[in-house]
C-alpha cells in the first residue's frame, strides 16, 4: 500500500492545459523529488494535493482510500502539509501565533487562550528544529530565511504524514539547509512521505529517493534517483541536450578603472567594509544569512545610511541618503523576492518595465504611452522576455521572465552599475542560463555588475572576482586560477583563509 497516489490528474486554466493526466505515487518513508522547468505544472499539482485547487479530472488516494480534498484545512486534517515557496505568514502576528494559526483550540483552557502554553509549545518545536527565533517576535521583523523556517515549523506542528516542500532552501544558507535535511531524514525515518520541489539539482541527488519530471503539464519520466545522472535529469526537464559537466573554476581579473569604491564603511550591520568594483567587471559577494551581504546592497542603493566611512563613485565622493541619489548616479538594484520587493504583480509588463523611467516619457506633465510602450517593447525583445502581451500582468509570467522584467526596468536607464541580489533564486535551469548570459552581455557593454548570492556555483560561473563576508566584514577575496568551492564555503562559515 502506498501513502499517496494521484491518478490521471488534469487541470486547465483559460488558454492553458496546466496538467494532463498526471500520475504521482508517494511511498512511506520516501523523499520524492518533483522537478521541471517553470510552468511545467509542479505548483499546480501540489496545490491540488494540498486542497488549494480542485482538479478537473482524476483521483487522489491516501493509504489506499479515495479522498476528495475540499480545501487546505481539510488537507491538513487528512495529514497533508504544504510549505509554499513564498511564505504565507501573517506579518503583523508573532511567530507563535503563525505557527499555530487555526489550531488555537488546542491551547484553550476554561474558555481562555493559554498564551504561556502556546509559547512553550512553539519554543519546544523551534528547539527541535534548531531554529533560534523568539516565538514572540513579529514575523514582519524576520529575514526571508527566518520566514521560511517558521513556515516549516508551522507545517511540522500539524504532525502530518505527507509534507510538500516547495523550493524550501531558496532563501536558506548552507547551514540552515543541512538542518532542514536532518529534519527531512527524521521525518523519513518516522514513515512520513515528502514531496520535494527544487530547481537545485544537487539537492535532488543528495536528499531524494525517487523523482518525477513534469514538462508542459505531463509526466515525462519517473523512477529512482540513483538510476540517473544530473545531465540526464536536465535533459528530461528542458527537453534539450545540456551539459553541466564542471563549472570552470578560473576567475579572470578585469583591468580598468574603478566605478565604485567603499572605504571603511560602517553601519549597524557592517564593520569597516572596504572594496571596489571596476568598470565592466562582474563582482560576486557571498556569505551566510546575517553576514552583511544584504545590508551591503542596501547601503549602495541608498536604502541604509552609513555611520562612518566613504563611498566613491566614478572617482568622486557619493552621498547616498535615498535610492533617488543612487538612481541619479547610475546605480540599479534587482532585489531578491522579486514579487514583493521589485515588481508590481498586478500591473502590466510595460508598466513594470517603465516605472523607473517615467520622466523620460513625459513632456509638459503628460506621459507619452506610445513612447513608453515602444521603449518597453524594445527592451523586452532585447532580453527575450516571453509574454503573450505587454499588457499582461507580470504575475502571470514564469519566474525567469519575471526576473528579466526586473532587469529590463534598469536597462532602459542605461545604468553604470547594476546590483543583483539572489538573481536566479527559484527559477529553472534554462532561465538561470538566460540571466547569466544577460549579465555577461551587460559586462561587454561596460556595465559593472555586483552579484550578491548564496549560490557559490553561480558566482564561479559568471564572476571575475568573488568576495566573502562573515559577521559584517569582508574576510576573503578569490581571483585567478584554482579556485575551490570548498574554500569559498569555508570562508563564509568563518574558516580563516591562509
RODO-2510 file (C-alpha; in nm, 4 decimals, decimal comma):
residues 498
     n   res          X          Y          Z
     1     x     0,0000     0,0000     0,0000
     2     x     0,1276     0,3454    -0,0922
     3     x     0,0993     0,6564     0,1236
     4     x    -0,0386     0,8816    -0,1505
     5     x    -0,1394     0,8207    -0,5087
     6     x    -0,2601     1,0825    -0,7559
     7     x    -0,4141     0,9248    -1,0671
     8     x    -0,4767     1,0909    -1,4042
     9     x    -0,4880     1,4425    -1,2610
    10     x    -0,5841     1,7076    -1,5181
    11     x    -0,6282     2,0812    -1,4701
    12     x    -0,6881     2,3623    -1,7180
    13     x    -0,6834     2,7393    -1,6875
    14     x    -0,8044     2,9808    -1,9597
    15     x    -0,5916     2,9007    -2,2642
    16     x    -0,3574     2,6663    -2,0753
    17     x    -0,3594     2,2923    -2,0055
    18     x    -0,1618     2,3006    -1,6805
    19     x    -0,1816     1,9259    -1,6075
    20     x    -0,2618     1,6450    -1,8498
    21     x    -0,3401     1,3053    -1,6894
    22     x    -0,0559     1,3273    -1,4382
    23     x     0,0231     1,0333    -1,2093
    24     x     0,2263     1,0604    -0,8888
    25     x     0,2894     0,7938    -0,6244
    26     x     0,4484     0,8619    -0,2844
    27     x     0,5544     0,5744    -0,0594
    28     x     0,6028     0,5569     0,3158
    29     x     0,9493     0,6758     0,4298
    30     x     1,0146     0,8300     0,0880
    31     x     1,1507     1,1627    -0,0336
    32     x     1,0093     1,2145    -0,3817
    33     x     1,1572     1,4977    -0,5903
    34     x     0,9112     1,6715    -0,8218
    35     x     1,1133     1,8566    -1,0839
    36     x     1,0529     2,0525    -1,4021
    37     x     1,1016     2,3925    -1,5618
    38     x     0,8946     2,6947    -1,4586
    39     x     0,5422     2,6433    -1,5894
    40     x     0,5775     2,2636    -1,6060
    41     x     0,2835     2,2131    -1,3682
    42     x     0,4601     2,1339    -1,0391
    43     x     0,2897     2,4022    -0,8311
    44     x    -0,0496     2,3245    -0,9832
    45     x    -0,0139     1,9569    -0,8907
    46     x     0,0888     2,0161    -0,5293
    47     x    -0,1768     2,2866    -0,4896
    48     x    -0,4348     2,0235    -0,5855
    49     x    -0,2903     1,7750    -0,3356
    50     x    -0,2870     2,0485    -0,0677
    51     x    -0,6510     2,1429    -0,1324
    52     x    -0,5816     2,4888    -0,2757
    53     x    -0,7062     2,3920    -0,6231
    54     x    -0,9522     2,1283    -0,7398
    55     x    -0,8681     1,9018    -1,0358
    56     x    -1,0845     1,8935    -1,3472
    57     x    -1,0274     1,5187    -1,3684
    58     x    -0,8520     1,2469    -1,1719
    59     x    -0,8474     1,0855    -0,8291
    60     x    -0,6377     1,1038    -0,5128
    61     x    -0,5873     0,8107    -0,2763
    62     x    -0,4467     0,8284     0,0784
    63     x    -0,3284     0,4958     0,2197
    64     x    -0,5427     0,3211    -0,0404
    65     x    -0,8600     0,5166     0,0338
    66     x    -1,0062     0,7572    -0,2222
    67     x    -1,0385     1,1121    -0,0887
    68     x    -1,1870     1,4363    -0,2191
    69     x    -0,9805     1,7210    -0,0752
    70     x    -1,2071     2,0218    -0,0229
    71     x    -0,9679     2,2907     0,0992
    72     x    -0,6305     2,3408     0,2746
    73     x    -0,7839     2,2891     0,6212
    74     x    -0,9324     1,9583     0,5043
    75     x    -0,5948     1,8585     0,3570
    76     x    -0,4267     1,9252     0,6919
    77     x    -0,6924     1,7135     0,8660
    78     x    -0,6080     1,4335     0,6264
    79     x    -0,2399     1,4711     0,7172
    80     x    -0,1092     1,6805     0,4258
    81     x     0,1012     1,9914     0,4960
    82     x     0,2360     2,2361     0,2375
    83     x     0,5380     2,4616     0,2855
    84     x     0,4958     2,7133    -0,0008
    85     x     0,7859     2,8690    -0,1898
    86     x     0,6701     3,2172    -0,0896
    87     x     0,5813     3,2193     0,2825
    88     x     0,2135     3,2865     0,3512
    89     x     0,2579     3,4058     0,7083
    90     x     0,0705     3,6961     0,8695
    91     x     0,3332     3,9676     0,9024
    92     x     0,1656     4,1566     1,1882
    93     x     0,1362     3,8458     1,4051
    94     x     0,4023     3,6786     1,6181
    95     x     0,5945     3,3653     1,5274
    96     x     0,3979     3,1521     1,7753
    97     x     0,0628     3,2885     1,6516
    98     x     0,1598     3,1970     1,2945
    99     x     0,2894     2,8511     1,3840
   100     x    -0,0408     2,7536     1,5480
   101     x    -0,2746     2,9648     1,3345
   102     x    -0,6058     2,7793     1,3079
   103     x    -0,5044     2,5426     1,5879
   104     x    -0,5691     2,7776     1,8799
   105     x    -0,8350     2,5439     2,0255
   106     x    -0,5527     2,3180     2,1385
   107     x    -0,4493     2,5855     2,3887
   108     x    -0,7886     2,6999     2,5185
   109     x    -0,8337     2,6356     2,8903
   110     x    -1,1661     2,7234     3,0597
   111     x    -1,2644     2,9444     2,7690
   112     x    -0,9377     3,1392     2,7545
   113     x    -0,6312     3,1027     2,5343
   114     x    -0,3331     2,9920     2,7435
   115     x    -0,0586     3,2114     2,5959
   116     x     0,2146     3,0579     2,8102
   117     x     0,1332     2,7086     2,6859
   118     x     0,1259     2,8386     2,3282
   119     x     0,4677     2,9969     2,3829
   120     x     0,6105     2,6806     2,5418
   121     x     0,4889     2,4548     2,2611
   122     x     0,6285     2,6889     1,9953
   123     x     0,9601     2,7151     2,1797
   124     x     0,9791     2,3366     2,2042
   125     x     0,9100     2,2971     1,8323
   126     x     1,1695     2,5589     1,7345
   127     x     1,4280     2,3911     1,9584
   128     x     1,3617     2,0523     1,7980
   129     x     1,4235     2,2168     1,4600
   130     x     1,7286     2,4023     1,5992
   131     x     1,5717     2,7342     1,4936
   132     x     1,6890     3,0265     1,7059
   133     x     1,3956     3,2645     1,6739
   134     x     1,1969     3,4280     1,9538
   135     x     0,8385     3,2889     1,9468
   136     x     0,7153     3,6376     2,0441
   137     x     0,8935     3,8112     1,7541
   138     x     0,6763     3,9727     1,4876
   139     x     0,7039     3,7986     1,1514
   140     x     0,7472     4,1344     0,9767
   141     x     1,0795     4,1757     1,1595
   142     x     1,2213     3,8425     1,0380
   143     x     1,4530     3,7859     0,7425
   144     x     1,3418     3,5909     0,4342
   145     x     1,5201     3,2756     0,5544
   146     x     1,3663     3,3044     0,9027
   147     x     1,0220     3,3362     0,7419
   148     x     1,0881     3,0124     0,5558
   149     x     1,1980     2,8344     0,8744
   150     x     0,8819     2,9481     1,0551
   151     x     0,6751     2,8163     0,7633
   152     x     0,8492     2,4784     0,8022
   153     x     0,7844     2,4822     1,1787
   154     x     0,4167     2,5551     1,1097
   155     x     0,3912     2,2540     0,8769
   156     x     0,5568     2,0264     1,1326
   157     x     0,3169     2,1431     1,4057
   158     x     0,0342     1,9556     1,2301
   159     x     0,2175     1,6211     1,2676
   160     x     0,1219     1,5314     0,9108
   161     x     0,2039     1,2100     0,7271
   162     x     0,2785     1,3924     0,3994
   163     x     0,4877     1,7078     0,3683
   164     x     0,5076     1,9117     0,0491
   165     x     0,8179     2,1328     0,0383
   166     x     0,8174     2,3839    -0,2497
   167     x     1,1700     2,5242    -0,3039
   168     x     1,2340     2,5087     0,0735
   169     x     1,6023     2,6050     0,0543
   170     x     1,5637     2,9012    -0,1842
   171     x     1,6370     3,1521     0,0935
   172     x     1,8319     2,9265     0,3320
   173     x     2,2045     2,9288     0,3993
   174     x     2,4175     2,6144     0,3708
   175     x     2,3990     2,5607     0,7482
   176     x     2,0202     2,6062     0,7535
   177     x     1,9878     2,3717     0,4563
   178     x     2,1750     2,0999     0,6452
   179     x     1,9391     2,1469     0,9398
   180     x     1,6419     2,1076     0,7054
   181     x     1,7892     1,7924     0,5516
   182     x     1,8352     1,6466     0,9010
   183     x     1,4683     1,7199     0,9722
   184     x     1,3679     1,5521     0,6453
   185     x     1,5751     1,2446     0,7368
   186     x     1,3980     1,2239     1,0749
   187     x     1,0556     1,2544     0,9104
   188     x     1,1504     0,9834     0,6639
   189     x     1,2622     0,7552     0,9493
   190     x     0,9185     0,8062     1,1083
   191     x     0,7490     0,6737     0,7942
   192     x     0,6397     1,0123     0,6593
   193     x     0,6374     1,0943     0,2889
   194     x     0,7940     1,4111     0,1472
   195     x     0,7229     1,5717    -0,1899
   196     x     1,0288     1,7866    -0,2581
   197     x     1,0194     2,0543    -0,5302
   198     x     1,3528     2,2110    -0,6224
   199     x     1,5423     2,3637    -0,9131
   200     x     1,8678     2,2850    -0,7314
   201     x     1,9563     1,9526    -0,8839
   202     x     2,2375     1,8822    -0,6379
   203     x     1,9714     1,8768    -0,3641
   204     x     1,7649     1,6241    -0,5579
   205     x     2,0613     1,3882    -0,5743
   206     x     2,1515     1,4496    -0,2106
   207     x     1,8131     1,4060    -0,0420
   208     x     1,5636     1,2319    -0,2746
   209     x     1,4911     0,8613    -0,3201
   210     x     1,2673     0,8918    -0,6254
   211     x     1,1909     1,1575    -0,8851
   212     x     0,9154     1,2605    -1,1225
   213     x     0,9795     1,5022    -1,4095
   214     x     0,6989     1,7233    -1,5390
   215     x     0,7230     1,9039    -1,8710
   216     x     0,4386     2,1043    -2,0246
   217     x     0,1900     1,9532    -1,7807
   218     x     0,2826     1,5908    -1,8479
   219     x     0,4953     1,3322    -1,6693
   220     x     0,7952     1,2572    -1,8915
   221     x     0,9850     1,0326    -1,6509
   222     x     0,9682     0,8838    -1,3016
   223     x     1,1993     0,6468    -1,1180
   224     x     1,4793     0,6117    -0,8649
   225     x     1,7253     0,8999    -0,8375
   226     x     2,0241     0,6649    -0,8145
   227     x     1,9426     0,5312    -1,1626
   228     x     2,0046     0,8619    -1,3475
   229     x     2,2768     1,1253    -1,3870
   230     x     2,2450     1,5013    -1,3465
   231     x     2,2862     1,5561    -1,7220
   232     x     2,0092     1,3050    -1,7943
   233     x     1,7777     1,4780    -1,5495
   234     x     1,8414     1,8210    -1,7041
   235     x     1,7753     1,6759    -2,0496
   236     x     1,4405     1,5425    -1,9305
   237     x     1,3486     1,8727    -1,7631
   238     x     1,4060     2,1013    -2,0616
   239     x     1,3945     1,8507    -2,3475
   240     x     1,7325     1,9573    -2,4851
   241     x     2,0911     1,8328    -2,4801
   242     x     2,2674     2,0178    -2,1994
   243     x     2,5940     1,9511    -2,0180
   244     x     2,6618     2,0540    -1,6611
   245     x     2,9993     1,8827    -1,6572
   246     x     3,2071     2,1101    -1,4456
   247     x     3,1822     2,4791    -1,3727
   248     x     3,5067     2,6469    -1,4760
   249     x     3,6941     2,7324    -1,1572
   250     x     3,9081     3,0045    -1,3090
   251     x     3,8427     3,3723    -1,2439
   252     x     3,9842     3,6278    -1,4860
   253     x     4,0566     3,9639    -1,3241
   254     x     3,9359     4,2679    -1,5203
   255     x     4,1741     4,5546    -1,5988
   256     x     4,0377     4,9066    -1,5771
   257     x     3,9264     5,1961    -1,3608
   258     x     3,7117     5,1670    -1,0502
   259     x     3,3440     5,2548    -1,0859
   260     x     3,2575     5,2065    -0,7169
   261     x     3,4729     5,2047    -0,4056
   262     x     3,3782     5,1697    -0,0400
   263     x     3,6315     5,2818     0,2205
   264     x     3,5865     5,1657     0,5812
   265     x     3,2070     5,1796     0,5601
   266     x     3,0326     5,1052     0,8894
   267     x     2,6588     5,0644     0,9607
   268     x     2,4602     4,8685     1,2193
   269     x     2,5386     4,5504     1,0235
   270     x     2,8719     4,6353     0,8553
   271     x     3,2135     4,6883     1,0142
   272     x     3,4759     4,8922     0,8251
   273     x     3,3967     4,7363     0,4879
   274     x     3,6336     4,8289     0,2045
   275     x     3,6203     4,7005    -0,1536
   276     x     3,5871     4,8194    -0,5145
   277     x     3,4297     4,7248    -0,8461
   278     x     3,5928     4,8050    -1,1782
   279     x     3,4169     4,9250    -1,4908
   280     x     3,2918     4,6269    -1,6905
   281     x     3,3564     4,3833    -1,4045
   282     x     3,1267     4,1194    -1,2559
   283     x     3,1977     4,1038    -0,8831
   284     x     3,0362     3,8390    -0,6647
   285     x     2,9750     3,8646    -0,2916
   286     x     2,8624     3,5675    -0,0831
   287     x     2,8141     3,4811     0,2827
   288     x     2,5674     3,3291     0,5266
   289     x     2,2439     3,4987     0,6327
   290     x     2,3466     3,7741     0,8731
   291     x     2,6927     3,8080     0,7186
   292     x     2,6111     4,1595     0,5983
   293     x     2,5823     4,0956     0,2255
   294     x     2,2181     4,2079     0,2028
   295     x     2,2928     4,5141     0,4159
   296     x     2,5734     4,5995     0,1732
   297     x     2,3307     4,6077    -0,1201
   298     x     2,1006     4,8390     0,0759
   299     x     2,3888     5,0762     0,1515
   300     x     2,4971     5,1004    -0,2127
   301     x     2,1385     5,1663    -0,3260
   302     x     2,0706     5,4272    -0,0582
   303     x     1,8332     5,2145     0,1485
   304     x     2,0589     5,2156     0,4572
   305     x     2,2617     5,5055     0,5914
   306     x     2,6271     5,4697     0,6820
   307     x     2,7610     5,5742     1,0223
   308     x     3,1176     5,6260     0,9056
   309     x     3,3364     5,5679     0,6034
   310     x     3,3250     5,6897     0,2461
   311     x     3,1703     5,5850    -0,0846
   312     x     3,3286     5,6874    -0,4151
   313     x     3,1517     5,6543    -0,7497
   314     x     3,3414     5,7194    -1,0709
   315     x     3,6233     5,8589    -0,8583
   316     x     3,4069     6,1159    -0,6769
   317     x     3,2544     6,1089    -0,3255
   318     x     2,8907     5,9950    -0,3336
   319     x     2,6406     6,0576    -0,0540
   320     x     2,3568     5,8042    -0,0682
   321     x     2,0735     5,9226     0,1554
   322     x     1,7941     5,7683    -0,0546
   323     x     1,7549     5,5424    -0,3624
   324     x     1,6945     5,8629    -0,5601
   325     x     2,0626     5,9526    -0,5152
   326     x     2,1664     5,6045    -0,6332
   327     x     1,9424     5,6307    -0,9400
   328     x     2,0869     5,9702    -1,0235
   329     x     2,4394     5,8291    -1,0101
   330     x     2,3506     5,5421    -1,2447
   331     x     2,3009     5,2567    -0,9977
   332     x     2,0221     4,9982    -1,0382
   333     x     1,9104     4,7262    -0,7963
   334     x     1,7355     4,3933    -0,8689
   335     x     1,6452     4,2651    -0,5187
   336     x     1,5628     3,9135    -0,4042
   337     x     1,1936     3,8269    -0,3586
   338     x     1,1008     3,9927    -0,6876
   339     x     0,7229     3,9796    -0,6354
   340     x     0,7332     4,1662    -0,3031
   341     x     1,0336     4,3961    -0,3377
   342     x     1,0819     4,4580    -0,7097
   343     x     0,7725     4,4034    -0,9220
   344     x     0,4114     4,5165    -0,9075
   345     x     0,2468     4,1741    -0,9662
   346     x    -0,0949     4,3034    -1,0732
   347     x     0,0483     4,5656    -1,3093
   348     x     0,1323     4,5021    -1,6745
   349     x     0,4703     4,4121    -1,8195
   350     x     0,5050     4,7569    -1,9786
   351     x     0,4213     4,9350    -1,6514
   352     x     0,6771     4,7293    -1,4601
   353     x     0,9472     4,7878    -1,7207
   354     x     0,8941     5,1639    -1,7464
   355     x     0,8184     5,2536    -1,3833
   356     x     1,1707     5,3803    -1,3037
   357     x     1,1917     5,5896    -1,6225
   358     x     0,8553     5,7653    -1,6494
   359     x     1,0209     6,1083    -1,6616
   360     x     1,1891     6,0067    -1,9874
   361     x     0,8455     5,9508    -2,1439
   362     x     0,6859     6,2652    -2,0022
   363     x     0,6658     6,6098    -2,1626
   364     x     0,4942     6,9114    -2,0112
   365     x     0,3388     6,6839    -1,7477
   366     x     0,1904     6,4372    -1,9997
   367     x     0,3001     6,0738    -2,0260
   368     x     0,3512     5,9523    -2,3833
   369     x     0,2074     5,5998    -2,3764
   370     x     0,3323     5,5446    -2,7306
   371     x     0,6961     5,6188    -2,6389
   372     x     0,6635     5,4212    -2,3156
   373     x     0,5328     5,1145    -2,4988
   374     x     0,7880     5,1408    -2,7828
   375     x     1,0861     5,1601    -2,5467
   376     x     0,9482     4,8809    -2,3276
   377     x     0,8906     4,6588    -2,6310
   378     x     1,2465     4,7205    -2,7478
   379     x     1,3855     4,6136    -2,4089
   380     x     1,1505     4,3141    -2,3807
   381     x     1,2705     4,1913    -2,7205
   382     x     1,6341     4,2592    -2,6297
   383     x     1,6047     4,0318    -2,3238
   384     x     1,3840     3,7718    -2,4993
   385     x     1,1089     3,8064    -2,2392
   386     x     0,8317     3,5572    -2,3177
   387     x     0,4879     3,7155    -2,2733
   388     x     0,1628     3,6972    -2,4680
   389     x     0,1214     4,0734    -2,4402
   390     x     0,2874     4,3794    -2,2900
   391     x    -0,0489     4,4382    -2,1190
   392     x    -0,0357     4,1046    -1,9343
   393     x     0,0009     4,1391    -1,5538
   394     x     0,3546     4,0355    -1,4623
   395     x     0,2229     3,7869    -1,2025
   396     x     0,1274     3,5555    -1,4903
   397     x     0,4835     3,5282    -1,6244
   398     x     0,7201     3,2469    -1,5267
   399     x     0,9789     3,3178    -1,2565
   400     x     1,2569     3,3533    -1,5117
   401     x     1,0630     3,6036    -1,7212
   402     x     0,9623     3,7992    -1,4111
   403     x     1,3305     3,8324    -1,3278
   404     x     1,4042     3,9545    -1,6807
   405     x     1,1351     4,2217    -1,6383
   406     x     1,3179     4,3384    -1,3234
   407     x     1,6377     4,3677    -1,5280
   408     x     1,4597     4,5384    -1,8195
   409     x     1,3480     4,8171    -1,5864
   410     x     1,7100     4,9184    -1,5306
   411     x     1,8350     4,8657    -1,8862
   412     x     1,6070     5,1479    -2,0019
   413     x     1,8021     5,3785    -1,7699
   414     x     2,1441     5,2692    -1,9085
   415     x     2,2997     5,2074    -1,5640
   416     x     2,6702     5,2198    -1,4863
   417     x     2,6338     4,9656    -1,2044
   418     x     2,3639     4,7019    -1,1615
   419     x     2,3238     4,5134    -0,8323
   420     x     2,1654     4,1666    -0,8371
   421     x     2,0536     4,0045    -0,5111
   422     x     1,9984     3,6257    -0,5411
   423     x     1,9371     3,6700    -0,9173
   424     x     1,8369     3,3116    -1,0039
   425     x     1,6511     3,2184    -0,6866
   426     x     1,3547     2,9931    -0,7642
   427     x     1,3918     2,9842    -1,1437
   428     x     1,4643     2,6871    -1,3682
   429     x     1,7905     2,5737    -1,5298
   430     x     1,7257     2,7324    -1,8692
   431     x     1,6115     3,0644    -1,7185
   432     x     1,9239     3,0724    -1,4998
   433     x     2,1418     3,0448    -1,8093
   434     x     1,9436     3,3280    -1,9714
   435     x     2,0072     3,5557    -1,6714
   436     x     2,3791     3,4680    -1,6677
   437     x     2,4036     3,5420    -2,0418
   438     x     2,2351     3,8797    -1,9860
   439     x     2,4923     3,9633    -1,7172
   440     x     2,7797     3,8750    -1,9486
   441     x     2,6288     4,0859    -2,2290
   442     x     2,5993     4,3824    -1,9924
   443     x     2,9635     4,3393    -1,8936
   444     x     3,0648     4,3503    -2,2603
   445     x     2,8840     4,6855    -2,2848
   446     x     3,0946     4,8217    -1,9994
   447     x     2,8274     4,7964    -1,7291
   448     x     2,9567     4,6815    -1,3903
   449     x     2,7669     4,4014    -1,2167
   450     x     2,7549     4,3264    -0,8440
   451     x     2,6036     3,9845    -0,7675
   452     x     2,5064     3,9115    -0,4086
   453     x     2,4291     3,5405    -0,3904
   454     x     2,4335     3,2412    -0,1588
   455     x     2,4822     3,0148    -0,4641
   456     x     2,8602     2,9710    -0,4882
   457     x     2,8377     2,7696    -0,8117
   458     x     2,6566     3,0621    -0,9724
   459     x     2,9310     3,3045    -0,8697
   460     x     3,2017     3,0736    -1,0017
   461     x     3,0109     3,0526    -1,3303
   462     x     2,9877     3,4254    -1,4066
   463     x     3,2136     3,6363    -1,1819
   464     x     3,5561     3,7893    -1,2408
   465     x     3,6234     3,8118    -0,8655
   466     x     3,4476     3,6825    -0,5543
   467     x     3,4423     3,8393    -0,2071
   468     x     3,3248     3,6553     0,1048
   469     x     3,1540     3,8220     0,4009
   470     x     3,1317     3,6977     0,7582
   471     x     2,9961     3,8809     1,0623
   472     x     2,9655     4,2142     0,8785
   473     x     3,3176     4,2074     0,7353
   474     x     3,4833     4,1079     0,4088
   475     x     3,7039     3,8171     0,5126
   476     x     3,8329     3,6763     0,1826
   477     x     3,8870     3,7555    -0,1851
   478     x     3,9108     3,4929    -0,4598
   479     x     4,0576     3,5553    -0,8050
   480     x     4,2863     3,3835    -1,0552
   481     x     4,3301     3,0089    -1,1064
   482     x     4,2425     2,7016    -0,8998
   483     x     3,9522     2,8434    -0,7031
   484     x     3,7860     2,5723    -0,4938
   485     x     3,4199     2,5946    -0,3994
   486     x     3,5092     2,4397    -0,0644
   487     x     3,7442     2,7301     0,0138
   488     x     3,4704     2,9867    -0,0536
   489     x     3,2135     2,7983     0,1557
   490     x     3,4691     2,7571     0,4347
   491     x     3,5405     3,1310     0,4398
   492     x     3,1667     3,2025     0,4502
   493     x     3,1386     2,9799     0,7577
   494     x     3,4192     3,1666     0,9321
   495     x     3,7146     2,9470     0,8412
   496     x     4,0306     3,1558     0,8129
   497     x     4,1912     3,1546     0,4663
   498     x     4,5695     3,1462     0,4734
***
